[in-house]
């Protein structure tokens, strides 16, 4: 086979190396058509021959590995549920008298295909006891031939399918690797990086990953490939960050004696040390002639908005305008009201740029024609220094006099194209960008996804924020159910207000289409809805006189805003809602948050919802209801929320539960750069190492000239849709 470049070899058709029949089988089983796709079909574990245990000496309740021959197979239907049990009896030659052991496979389609009388295989699993004999239930196994029995190397166990079993994958991979040379798979990581990290070259790493001489070599190879992905990702982010740094923006330095200074002078409280520090970081960024790209993260109620407002005023003082993009009309209206309140008379427009005040406008999709016309005129003339809005800000009719700063609240709720469209309204110059999130992001995620953003964090809550007590309410216990509704009544009788959050809007169960008008033992498995809760509370005599109202996304914008305004004025005692109140809603008199069927929400959502109470100096309580048993895995998530109010600790737990998925967030593009070996949970140190090494490479502005193979690898690893995503994000 002729030697080829790295790119052409990995992109080569499998049929050129494995033949048409084998390549067609791999495509049907896994969708693979190229050499590179099959090469990255790595084993999920390995079985070492040195771990073997004779059947006669099997220890109960321990994980063991045996080599044995199949002497009998049988199949029977399961009684309690659909499906079958495939049983295999094996015998090994290591035990005197030919000891036998049973293997049990539930719905063992693959085992039924692979394991026949006379088959010799390596089995690995936990020893259990069933009907007076030892067995392995659902064991891992690898079919052996004479050659593999004599080979002491670890046996790779691949992700397999019925028509592409583990042994055939091993055989095909061996055939492919026989045609390997270091010219086929040349190295692209810099020599100094490989040397300092003690990683094998790429060619050897593939060999060690698939057929290691010892198990330790497989793990080193796995680490090398994870590092490779981290390195390429950090290189893409670092290069983009460098390109952003080369863009031109208008510097917006502080102007003494203008709006920002007057605002600080009239503050009725002192900023926290973290607020001051983060404010200084942002202010220094705004003074630069290249655009700021900063992520500001902090807990719900940590004071991010006031930090952003001080930055906005600095930009306005320097002759620019600012746009605050919010994901919902409710949140946009909340920002508008709270910012106008904080500014006081400084929100009254004077002559633009002379520090006598600036216009603050709200623009949403539901704005009336006259209101919309007035807002657009103020933005275009420059009289409005700050425009707050939703997706309506992205419309073609919105023209800025001089957009200097874009503030994006809850960034994860916007697509990259939407954020890019707003920035494009600045014309030839690039506006400064501040991204805010109340969902704490673990450091490694920030480095991986937002590697080109500077990150500022506010962890400490301002003085006056009361602690929040969180409790799980097991609804299958009638005493707890009764107490839940009593707590709502007690809180209202104290003069306070209550949120009740439900997973669904409709008052019918998804399964049965019947009204859930009671909440007793028969309700187990049924999801409480906003309309069902409103109906149920309305039918309870003890709730007579308690003012309840519903809020959800299907209401029109005016009704939603009127409901929120009524709740804020204290005209509603109990607000029954979906997660539309998850962010931005700030009612200081609300002290109790009840989350129905809480297991249906994620950790991040639960933490956000909990942050809606305890905001006015009054202690807050969050009650999370569930019909699930205490040992159900989903209740573990609720216990995590119950155990801590540290949002960053919860973010780590949320990441561990959800896994990283496609870290670049471009699944719809079919990107080749979805991470395959790198785990941001397990490989944090690798990501940090890669970022440091990439920094050294990028220190040389002509790094591509010095590392042409790396330049080619980076270009082929990240496809055009991913590049576009990174350029817009």
SULQUINOR-V656388 format. One record per residue. N is the residue number from 0. PSI is psi as a letter, one per 40 degrees, with the letter a starting at -180 (NA if undefined). OMEGA is omega in degrees with one decimal (999 if undefined). Layout:
N PSI OMEGA
N PSI OMEGA
This chain:
0 h -177.4
1 i 178.0
2 i -177.6
3 i 175.2
4 i -179.5
5 d -175.1
6 d -176.5
7 d 179.1
8 d -178.6
9 d 177.8
10 e -177.6
11 i 178.0
12 h 179.0
13 d -177.0
14 d 179.5
15 d -176.8
16 d -175.6
17 e -178.0
18 i -174.6
19 d -176.7
20 d -179.7
21 d -178.6
22 d 177.5
23 d 178.6
24 d 178.7
25 d 178.9
26 d 179.9
27 d -177.3
28 d -171.6
29 e -177.4
30 e -178.7
31 h 175.4
32 e -177.2
33 i 178.2
34 d -177.6
35 d 179.8
36 d -179.7
37 d 178.9
38 d -178.4
39 e 172.8
40 g -172.0
41 i 174.1
42 i 175.7
43 e 172.6
44 i -179.9
45 i 174.9
46 h -179.2
47 h 179.3
48 d -179.4
49 e -179.4
50 e -171.8
51 i 177.6
52 h 174.6
53 i -178.8
54 d -178.0
55 e -176.1
56 e -176.0
57 h 176.8
58 h -179.7
59 h 172.3
60 f 175.9
61 i 179.2
62 h -175.1
63 i 173.9
64 h 179.3
65 i 169.4
66 h -174.3
67 i -180.0
68 h 179.3
69 h 179.4
70 e 178.2
71 i 175.2
72 i 177.5
73 i -178.4
74 h 176.9
75 i 179.7
76 i 174.7
77 i -176.7
78 d -171.1
79 e 179.8
80 i -179.2
81 i 178.4
82 a -177.8
83 i 175.6
84 h 177.5
85 h -177.6
86 h -179.8
87 h 174.3
88 h -178.7
89 i 177.5
90 i 179.1
91 i -179.2
92 e -177.1
93 e -176.1
94 h 178.4
95 h 177.7
96 e 176.7
97 g 179.6
98 i -178.8
99 i -179.2
100 h 179.2
101 i 174.4
102 h -178.6
103 h 178.9
104 h 178.0
105 h -173.5
106 f -172.7
107 g 179.8
108 d -178.6
109 d -179.6
110 d 179.6
111 d 178.2
112 d -171.4
113 d -166.8
114 h 178.9
115 i 176.9
116 h -178.1
117 e 179.3
118 h 174.8
119 h -176.6
120 i 172.5
121 h -178.8
122 i -179.4
123 h 179.6
124 a -178.3
125 h -177.4
126 h 177.4
127 i -177.0
128 h -179.6
129 h 176.9
130 f 173.0
131 f 174.7
132 i 177.0
133 i 177.8
134 i 168.1
135 h -179.6
136 h -179.1
137 f -177.4
138 i 166.0
139 i 176.8
140 i 176.3
141 h 178.7
142 h -178.5
143 i 168.0
144 a -176.4
145 d -178.4
146 d -178.0
147 d 176.7
148 d -178.9
149 e -176.5
150 h -177.7
151 e -176.8
152 i 175.7
153 i 179.7
154 h -180.0
155 h 175.4
156 h -174.3
157 i 163.2
158 h -172.1
159 i 176.4
160 i -176.1
161 d -177.2
162 e 176.8
163 g -176.5
164 i -174.1
165 d -176.6
166 d -179.2
167 d 176.3
168 d 179.1
169 d -178.7
170 d -179.1
171 d 178.2
172 d 177.1
173 d 178.2
174 d 179.7
175 d -176.6
176 d 176.3
177 d -177.6
178 e -178.8
179 i 163.8
180 i 177.9
181 e 172.5
182 d 175.3
183 d -176.3
184 g -179.1
185 i -179.6
186 h 175.3
187 e 175.3
188 i -179.4
189 i -177.5
190 d -177.7
191 d 178.1
192 d 178.5
193 d -177.5
194 d -176.8
195 d -178.9
196 e 177.5
197 f 178.2
198 i 174.7
199 i 175.0
200 i -170.2
201 d -179.9
202 d -179.5
203 d -178.8
204 d 176.7
205 d 178.3
206 d -178.2
207 d -178.5
208 d -177.5
209 d -177.1
210 g -176.6
211 i 174.8
212 d 175.0
213 i -174.2
214 d -177.6
215 d -180.0
216 d 178.1
217 d -178.1
218 d 175.9
219 d 178.9
220 d 177.4
221 d 179.5
222 d 179.3
223 d -179.3
224 d 174.7
225 d 178.1
226 d 179.5
227 d 179.2
228 d 177.7
229 d -178.5
230 d -179.1
231 d 178.7
232 d 179.1
233 d 177.1
234 d 179.1
235 d -179.9
236 d -179.3
237 d 178.8
238 d 177.8
239 d 177.3
240 d 179.1
241 d 177.9
242 d 177.6
243 d 179.3
244 d 179.7
245 e 177.9
246 i -177.9
247 h 173.9
248 i 176.8
249 h 178.6
250 h -179.9
251 g -178.3
252 i 176.9
253 i 176.6
254 h -176.9
255 i 173.5
256 e -178.1
257 a -172.0
258 d -176.6
259 d -179.9
260 d 179.3
261 d 178.7
262 d 178.8
263 d -177.2
264 d -176.4
265 e 178.5
266 h -178.6
267 e -179.4
268 i 178.3
269 h 175.3
270 i 176.6
271 i 179.4
272 d -179.9
273 d 177.8
274 d 178.5
275 d -178.1
276 d 179.9
277 d 177.2
278 d 178.2
279 d 177.8
280 d -179.2
281 d 179.9
282 d 178.3
283 d 177.3
284 d -176.6
285 d 179.1
286 e -175.3
287 i 179.5
288 e 169.6
289 i -169.5
290 h 172.3
291 h 170.3
292 g -173.2
293 h 175.2
294 h 177.5
295 h 180.0
296 i 179.9
297 i -179.4
298 i 171.0
299 h 178.8
300 e -177.8
301 e 177.0
302 f 178.7
303 d -174.5
304 d -178.6
305 d 175.5
306 d 178.6
307 d -179.2
308 d 177.9
309 d 176.6
310 d 178.6
311 d -179.0
312 d 177.1
313 d 179.4
314 d 179.1
315 d 177.6
316 d -177.2
317 e 172.9
318 e -179.1
319 i 174.9
320 i 179.3
321 i 175.8
322 h 177.0
323 h -176.4
324 h -179.3
325 i -174.0
326 d -178.0
327 i 178.3
328 d 177.9
329 d -178.7
330 d 178.3
331 d 179.5
332 d 177.0
333 d 177.8
334 d -178.4
335 d -178.4
336 d -176.0
337 d -179.6
338 d 176.6
339 d 178.9
340 d 179.7
341 d -178.0
342 d -178.0
343 b -177.6
344 e 176.8
345 e 177.1
346 e 176.5
347 h -174.3
348 h 170.5
349 a 174.8
350 h -173.3
351 h 176.0
352 e -178.7
353 e 171.5
354 e -179.8
355 e -178.0
356 i -179.4
357 i 178.5
358 i 174.9
359 h -174.8
360 i 177.2
361 h 179.0
362 h 178.3
363 i -178.2
364 d -177.4
365 e -178.8
366 h 178.1
367 i -172.8
368 d -178.1
369 d 179.3
370 d -179.8
371 d -179.2
372 d -179.9
373 d 179.6
374 d -178.9
375 d 179.4
376 d 179.7
377 d 179.3
378 d -176.4
379 d -178.2
380 d -177.1
381 e 178.6
382 d 176.7
383 h -179.7
384 d -178.5
385 h 175.4
386 h -179.3
387 h -178.5
388 a 179.3
389 a 178.7
390 e 179.3
391 d 178.8
392 e -175.6
393 e -176.1
394 i -178.3
395 d -177.8
396 e -177.6
397 h 179.4
398 h -178.7
399 i 172.9
400 d 178.8
401 g -178.9
402 h -177.1
403 d -176.4
404 h 173.2
405 h 175.9
406 h -178.8
407 h 179.2
408 h -178.3
409 g -173.3
410 d -173.9
411 e -179.1
412 e 179.7
413 i 172.7
414 i -178.3
415 d -178.7
416 d -179.6
417 d 179.0
418 d -179.8
419 d -179.1
420 d 179.3
421 d 179.5
422 d -178.2
423 e -179.1
424 e 178.2
425 e 178.7
426 b -174.5
427 d 179.3
428 i -179.0
429 h 179.5
430 i 171.8
431 i -177.0
432 h 175.0
433 h -179.7
434 h -179.9
435 i 172.6
436 h 174.5
437 e 176.2
438 h -176.3
439 h -177.5
440 h 176.5
441 i -173.9
442 d -176.5
443 d 176.6
444 d 179.1
445 d 179.1
446 d -173.9
447 d -176.5
448 d -176.4
449 f -174.9
450 d -179.3
451 e 178.2
452 i 167.3
453 i -174.6
454 h 173.7
455 i -175.2
456 h 171.3
457 h -177.0
458 d -172.8
459 h 177.8
460 i 177.8
461 i 177.3
462 i 179.0
463 e 175.7
464 h -176.4
465 i 177.3
466 i 179.6
467 h 175.9
468 h -177.2
469 h -178.1
470 i 172.7
471 h 179.5
472 h 179.0
473 h -171.6
474 e 178.2
475 e 176.9
476 h -172.6
477 d 179.5
478 d 178.5
479 d 177.8
480 d -179.3
481 d -178.3
482 d 179.2
483 d -178.2
484 d 175.7
485 d -179.8
486 d 177.7
487 d -178.8
488 d -179.4
489 d -177.6
490 d 178.2
491 d 179.9
492 d 175.4
493 e -178.3
494 e -178.9
495 i -178.0
496 i -170.1
497 h 168.3
498 h 168.7
499 h -175.9
500 h 179.5
501 i -177.3
502 d -172.7
503 i 179.6
504 d -170.1
505 i -179.6
506 e 174.5
507 i 176.8
508 i -178.4
509 d -174.6
510 d -168.5
511 e 179.1
512 f 179.7
513 i -179.1
514 h 178.1
515 g -172.9
516 e 174.0
517 i -177.1
518 g -179.3
519 a -176.0
520 d -179.4
521 e -178.2
522 e -179.0
523 h 179.5
524 e 177.8
525 i -176.4
526 h 177.3
527 h 179.6
528 i 177.9
529 d -177.9
530 d 177.1
531 d 178.6
532 d 178.1
533 d 179.2
534 d -176.4
535 d -179.9
536 d 178.6
537 d 179.8
538 e -179.7
539 h -177.0
540 d -177.1
541 e 178.3
542 e 176.4
543 h -179.6
544 e 177.0
545 h -174.7
546 h 179.0
547 i 178.0
548 i -179.6
549 i 178.4
550 h 177.3
551 i -170.7
552 e -177.8
553 e 174.5
554 i 178.2
555 i -171.2
556 d -178.5
557 d 179.4
558 d 178.5
559 d -178.1
560 d 178.8
561 d 178.5
562 d 179.7
563 d 179.3
564 d 179.0
565 d 178.4
566 d -179.9
567 d 179.2
568 e 179.0
569 e -178.2
570 e 176.5
571 h -179.3
572 d -176.4
573 h 178.0
574 h -179.8
575 h -165.3
576 i 164.9
577 a -176.5
578 e 176.3
579 e 178.1
580 e -175.5
581 d -178.7
582 i 168.5
583 d -177.2
584 h -171.0
585 g 179.1
586 h -172.1
587 d -177.2
588 e 179.1
589 h -173.9
590 e -178.2
591 h 175.7
592 h 175.8
593 h -179.5
594 h -178.3
595 i 179.4
596 f -170.3
597 d -178.9
598 e -179.6
599 e 178.9
600 i 177.2
601 i -179.0
602 d -178.4
603 d 179.0
604 d -179.1
605 d 179.7
606 d 177.7
607 d -179.8
608 d -179.9
609 d -178.1
610 e 178.1
611 e -178.5
612 i -179.7
613 f -173.7
614 e -176.4
615 f -179.0
616 e 177.7
617 h 179.3
618 i -179.6
619 i 177.5
620 h 175.9
621 h 179.1
622 h -178.9
623 h -177.0
624 i 175.4
625 i 174.0
626 e -176.0
627 i 175.2
628 i -174.6
629 d -177.7
630 e 177.9
631 h -178.1
632 d -179.0
633 d 177.0
634 d 175.8
635 d 177.2
636 d 179.4
637 d 177.9
638 d 177.1
639 d 178.1
640 d -178.4
641 d -170.5
642 e -175.9
643 i 172.8
644 e 179.4
645 h -176.4
646 d -179.2
647 d 174.0
648 d 179.1
649 d 177.8
650 d 176.3
651 d 179.6
652 d 179.1
653 d 179.0
654 d 179.9
655 d -178.7
656 d -173.8
657 e -171.9
658 i -172.1
659 e -178.6
660 a 176.0
661 h -169.2
662 d -179.7
663 e 175.3
664 f -176.9
665 f -177.5
666 d -175.1
667 e -177.5
668 e -175.5
669 f -174.0
670 i 176.1
671 e -172.7
672 e 170.4
673 h -173.0
674 h -176.1
675 d 180.0
676 d -175.5
677 h 174.4
678 h -179.8
679 e 174.8
680 d -174.7
681 d -168.0
682 f -177.9
683 d -178.9
684 d 178.6
685 d -179.6
686 d 178.4
687 d 177.5
688 d -178.9
689 d -179.3
690 d 178.6
691 d -179.3
692 d 177.5
693 d 177.9
694 d 178.2
695 d 179.2
696 d -176.3
697 e 178.3
698 d 174.7
699 h -175.3
700 d -179.8
701 f -174.7
702 d 179.9
703 d 178.1
704 d -178.5
705 d -177.9
706 g -176.0
707 d 179.0
708 d 177.6
709 d 178.5
710 d 179.2
711 d -179.7
712 d 179.9
713 d -179.7
714 d -178.9
715 d -178.1
716 d 179.6
717 h -177.2
718 i -174.1
719 d 177.8
720 d 179.4
721 d 177.1
722 d 179.9
723 d 178.2
724 d -178.7
725 d -178.3
726 d -178.9
727 d -168.9
728 NA 999
